[in-house]
Amino acid sequence: MVNQSSPVGFLLLGFSEHPGLEKILFGIVLTSYFLTLVGNSLIILLSVLDSRLHSPMYFFLCNLSFLDLCFTTSCVPQMLFNLWGPKTISFLGCFVQLFIFLSLGTTECILLTVMAFDRYVAVCQPLHYATIIHPRLCWQLAATAWVIGLVESVIQTPSTLRLPFCPHRQIDDFVCERAKFFGLFYTVGTPSLNPLIYTLRNKEVKRALMRLLRKDVDPRS
């Protein structure tokens, strides 16, 4: 085992042994990516434009939506390219992709924990909620999540890529990640489902969407 992969890059195998399945998967991934872009962009737009959604819960949801947009965009276009055509990626491209993937994955886990804490305070201490979860704390918690994700990736990514690589330079995955089916679901499935799970079924968001649509139809409203 010698590190011979740096100059030439890697070969992403994916489902290369099943070409027919790759075409089906291309359609599924493309559809999920489109839903991810639309759903998460809509959440960010509503959270920014509607003053009724200027609360800690929607602040964290807006962060989660932005993270999902960055997460999928860092991986899915390369995945679609590999499913349809050549399945190679440069060493630098693999490094950047793994760095972003690990950073945003860690940030998402911390953000979900912060969101759980926010809901815990809202349910268990409603009278003190505004005092505990104040705007400054929200910004501090969100910044902490992003910084920890960045630091974790700075530590882990270089360590991973300094390991010896197999001479055949083949990675049994769609992207430069560690686990194939888990990586596929985490990259494509989760970001497209998050808007539906956390926000788009919410009555406040539905009302905010209707108000936004009425403004677009009638500027005087």
Residue pairs with C-beta under 8 A, 6 or more apart in sequence:
1 164
1 165
1 166
1 167
2 164
2 165
2 167
3 163
3 164
3 165
4 165
4 167
4 169
5 91
5 165
5 166
5 169
6 91
7 91
8 91
8 169
9 88
9 89
9 90
9 91
9 93
9 94
9 169
10 88
10 89
10 91
10 94
10 169
10 170
10 171
10 176
11 87
11 88
11 168
11 169
11 170
11 171
12 82
12 87
12 88
12 89
12 171
12 173
12 174
12 175
12 176
13 87
13 170
13 171
13 172
13 173
14 22
14 82
14 83
14 87
14 173
14 174
14 180
15 21
15 22
15 25
16 22
16 87
22 83
22 84
23 83
25 83
26 80
26 83
26 84
28 188
29 76
29 79
29 80
29 83
29 188
30 80
32 188
32 189
32 191
32 192
33 72
33 76
33 80
33 188
33 192
35 192
36 68
36 69
36 72
36 76
36 188
36 191
36 192
36 195
37 69
37 72
39 65
39 192
39 194
39 195
39 196
39 200
40 65
40 66
40 68
40 69
40 191
40 194
40 195
41 65
41 69
42 195
42 200
42 209
43 61
43 62
43 65
43 195
43 199
43 200
43 205
44 62
44 65
44 66
44 69
45 212
46 53
46 205
46 208
46 209
46 212
47 53
47 54
47 58
47 59
47 61
47 62
47 65
48 62
49 212
50 208
50 211
50 212
52 204
52 207
52 208
53 204
53 205
53 208
56 118
56 133
56 135
56 138
57 115
57 118
57 119
57 122
58 199
59 138
59 142
60 111
60 114
60 115
60 118
60 138
60 141
60 142
61 115
61 198
61 199
63 111
63 142
63 145
64 108
64 111
64 112
64 115
64 194
64 198
65 194
65 195
65 199
67 104
67 107
67 108
67 111
68 108
68 190
68 191
68 194
68 195
69 191
70 100
70 104
71 100
71 101
71 104
71 105
71 108
71 187
71 191
72 187
72 188
72 191
72 192
74 97
74 100
74 101
74 104
75 97
75 100
75 101
75 175
75 177
75 187
76 187
76 188
78 89
78 93
78 97
78 175
79 174
79 175
79 187
79 188
82 89
82 174
83 174
89 97
89 176
91 161
93 176
94 161
94 176
95 157
95 161
95 176
97 175
97 176
97 177
98 157
98 160
98 161
98 176
98 177
99 153
99 154
99 157
100 153
101 175
101 176
101 177
101 187
102 149
102 152
102 153
102 156
102 157
103 149
103 150
103 152
103 153
104 149
105 149
105 186
106 148
106 149
106 152
106 153
107 145
107 146
107 148
107 149
107 150
108 149
110 144
110 145
110 148
110 149
111 142
111 145
114 141
114 142
114 145
118 133
121 128
121 129
121 132
121 133
122 129
122 133
125 132
172 180
173 180
173 183
174 180
174 183
174 184
174 187
175 183
175 187
177 183
177 187
199 205
200 206
214 221
215 221
